């Protein structure tokens, strides 16, 4: 391993890569939130209109 001095450290450039797995996890997270919202809204609507299944 090579140690860098202060001048060399200033020249180091970093980056940020968006990988396929990162995109997939973001899309799945958004989909999960949207589906939970749909289910919650549907249950509120069914309770409000009285369209509930009997026991």
VOBA-1610 file (N, C-alpha, C; in pm, whole numbers, padded with zeros to 5 digits, always signed):
BEGIN
Unk+00084-00117+00000Unk+00000+00000+00000Unk+00089+00123+00000Unk+00051+00221-00079Unk+00130+00343-00092Unk+00058+00457-00021Unk+00129+00530+00060Unk+00073+00645+00130Unk+00091+00769+00044Unk-00012+00854+00043Unk-00008+00975-00038Unk+00025+01095+00049Unk+00098+01190-00010Unk+00124+01313+00064Unk+00008+01410+00041Unk+00012+01524+00105Unk-00099+01619+00099Unk-00127+01669-00043Unk-00024+01693-00121Unk-00043+01741-00259Unk-00112+01635-00345Unk-00074+01510-00325Unk-00137+01402-00401Unk-00282+01379-00357Unk-00308+01398-00228Unk-00444+01380-00178Unk-00539+01483-00237Unk-00490+01603-00263Unk-00574+01707-00324Unk-00611+01674-00467Unk-00532+01591-00533Unk-00557+01556-00673Unk-00651+01436-00689Unk-00685+01370-00580Unk-00771+01252-00587Unk-00913+01296-00617Unk-00973+01232-00717Unk-01111+01261-00754Unk-01195+01138-00726Unk-01308+01158-00663Unk-01399+01048-00634Unk-01518+01056-00726Unk-01600+00957-00719Unk-01717+00955-00804Unk-01832+00880-00739Unk-01944+00884-00805Unk-02064+00816-00758Unk-02121+00740-00875Unk-02135+00610-00860Unk-02191+00526-00964Unk-02329+00477-00923Unk-02421+00485-01014Unk-02553+00426-00990Unk-02552+00289-01058Unk-02561+00187-00977Unk-02557+00051-01031Unk-02699+00001-01056Unk-02708-00107-01126Unk-02837-00166-01155Unk-02909-00212-01030Unk-02835-00268-00936Unk-02899-00315-00812Unk-02949-00197-00729Unk-02878-00085-00733Unk-02923+00033-00660Unk-03052+00087-00721Unk-03059+00093-00852Unk-03181+00137-00919Unk-03297+00044-00889Unk-03271-00085-00892Unk-03376-00183-00863Unk-03430-00166-00723Unk-03343-00146-00626Unk-03389-00130-00488Unk-03468-00001-00470Unk-03429+00106-00538Unk-03503+00232-00529Unk-03641+00216-00589Unk-03649+00152-00706Unk-03778+00132-00772Unk-03868+00042-00688Unk-03812-00063-00629Unk-03892-00152-00543Unk-03942-00078-00420Unk-03860+00008-00364Unk-03902+00086-00248Unk-04018+00179-00282Unk-04007+00246-00396Unk-04115+00335-00441Unk-04242+00254-00468Unk-04228+00141-00531Unk-04343+00055-00560Unk-04411+00008-00432Unk-04332-00026-00332Unk-04387-00071-00206Unk-04466+00041-00138Unk-04412+00161-00139Unk-04482+00275-00079Unk-04611+00304-00154Unk-04609+00299-00287Unk-04729+00324-00365Unk-04835+00217-00340Unk-04794+00091-00333Unk-04889-00018-00308Unk-04949-00007-00168Unk-04869+00030-00070Unk-04921+00049+00065Unk-05022+00163+00067Unk-04995+00270-00005Unk-05089+00382-00014Unk-05219+00342-00081Unk-05210+00263-00187Unk-05331+00216-00254Unk-05414+00129-00161Unk-05350+00037-00091Unk-05422-00052+00001Unk-05486+00028+00114Unk-05413+00121+00168Unk-05465+00203+00277Unk-05583+00288+00228Unk-05570+00348+00112Unk-05679+00428+00057Unk-05800+00345+00025Unk-05779+00226-00027Unk-05889+00136-00059Unk-05962+00093+00068Unk-05888+00063+00174Unk-05952+00022+00299Unk-06031+00138+00360Unk-05979+00259+00352Unk-06053+00375+00401Unk-06182+00393+00322Unk-06173+00380+00190Unk-06291+00395+00106Unk-06394+00288+00137Unk-06351+00164+00156Unk-06444+00054+00185Unk-06509+00073+00321Unk-06435+00120+00419Unk-06494+00147+00551Unk-06596+00261+00540Unk-06561+00365+00467Unk-06648+00481+00455Unk-06778+00447+00382Unk-06771+00365+00278Unk-06891+00331+00202Unk-06964+00210+00259Unk-06905+00139+00355Unk-06970+00026+00418Unk-06959-00103+00340Unk-06869-00112+00244Unk-06850-00234+00163Unk-06746-00325+00229Unk-06781-00383+00343Unk-06688-00471+00415Unk-06736-00615+00404Unk-06643-00706+00408Unk-06676-00848+00406Unk-06728-00890+00542Unk-06827-00977+00544Unk-06882-01026+00671Unk-06794-01135+00728Unk-06805-01155+00857Unk-06724-01257+00924Unk-06793-01388+00924
//
